[in-house]
């Protein structure tokens, strides 16, 4: 595992569309491991691959209930609304109120279960 450089606001890669992961192989698993290590090292709760300069649809999240690795996530249902204060690892030292769905259903692939809802 390795720590990756977190791209900051203004970096063009943050504004580009990530590509779908076609094959889950050792390279993708290594990226997920690096993303998790980088996120934890930066005291974050979530990190997308483009934030470390990789244009693939990969996300890692840990909101205190253990690491979740998302491959090709797609939100298929949103319910309710909640407001909370959040920050972003790509926008250091800035927080603000954000409106989010209270509940989401996500379709994804991961290396343990190929397709899951």
C-alpha positions in Angstrom: 0.0 0.0 0.0 1.1 3.6 -0.6 -0.1 7.0 0.2 -1.2 9.0 -2.8 -1.2 12.7 -3.4 -4.7 14.2 -3.0 -5.5 16.6 -5.8 -6.9 19.9 -4.7 -9.5 22.2 -6.1 -8.4 23.7 -9.4 -6.7 20.5 -10.6 -8.3 19.7 -14.0 -8.7 16.0 -13.3 -11.3 16.8 -10.6 -13.6 18.1 -13.3 -13.3 15.2 -15.7 -15.7 12.3 -15.9 -14.3 9.0 -14.6 -14.4 5.8 -16.7 -16.2 2.7 -15.7 -14.1 -0.2 -14.3 -14.4 -3.1 -16.7 -12.3 -5.7 -14.9 -11.5 -6.1 -11.3 -7.9 -7.1 -11.2 -4.9 -6.8 -8.9 -4.2 -3.2 -10.2 -7.8 -2.1 -9.2 -7.5 -3.8 -5.8 -4.1 -2.0 -5.2 -5.7 1.3 -6.1 -8.5 0.7 -3.6 -6.0 -0.2 -0.9 -4.0 3.0 -1.6 -7.2 5.0 -1.6 -8.2 3.7 1.8 -4.7 4.3 3.3 -4.7 7.8 1.8 -8.2 8.6 3.1 -7.4 7.4 6.7 -4.0 9.2 6.7 -5.8 12.5 5.8 -8.5 11.9 8.4 -11.2 11.7 5.7 -14.4 9.7 5.5 -14.5 9.3 1.8 -12.3 9.5 -1.3 -12.9 9.1 -5.0 -10.2 7.9 -7.4 -10.1 11.1 -9.3 -9.0 12.8 -6.1 -5.7 10.9 -6.4 -5.5 11.4 -10.1 -7.1 8.2 -11.4 -10.1 8.6 -13.8 -11.9 5.4 -12.7 -15.2 5.0 -11.0 -13.8 3.9 -7.6 -14.8 5.3 -4.2 -13.8 4.4 -0.6 -16.0 5.4 2.4 -15.8 4.9 6.1 -18.3 6.8 8.3 -17.3 4.8 11.4 -18.9 1.5 10.5 -16.0 0.0 8.5 -14.5 0.5 5.1 -16.8 0.3 2.1 -15.2 0.0 -1.4 -17.4 1.0 -4.3 -16.7 0.1 -7.9 -18.9 1.7 -10.5 -21.4 3.1 -8.0 -24.7 4.3 -9.3 -27.3 5.9 -7.1 -30.7 4.3 -8.1 -32.9 5.7 -5.2 -32.8 8.7 -3.0 -35.1 9.3 0.0 -35.6 12.1 2.4 -33.2 15.0 3.1 -30.7 15.8 5.8 -28.4 18.7 6.4 -24.9 18.3 7.8 -21.5 20.0 7.9 -19.0 18.4 5.6 -15.5 19.0 4.3 -13.7 17.6 1.3 -10.1 16.4 1.1 -9.7 18.2 -2.2 -10.8 21.5 -0.6 -8.6 21.7 2.5 -9.6 23.6 5.6 -13.1 24.4 4.3 -16.3 23.1 5.6 -19.9 24.0 4.9 -23.5 22.9 5.3 -24.5 20.3 2.7 -28.0 18.9 1.9 -27.9 15.2 1.2 -30.5 12.5 0.9 -31.2 10.8 4.2 -31.1 7.4 2.5 -29.7 6.1 -0.8 -29.7 2.8 -2.6 -26.6 2.3 -4.6 -26.0 -0.3 -7.4 -22.3 -1.2 -7.4 -19.7 -3.8 -8.1 -17.0 -4.9 -5.7 -14.4 -7.6 -5.6 -16.4 -9.6 -3.0 -19.8 -9.5 -4.7 -19.7 -8.7 -8.4 -23.1 -6.9 -8.5 -25.0 -5.7 -5.4 -27.8 -3.3 -4.6 
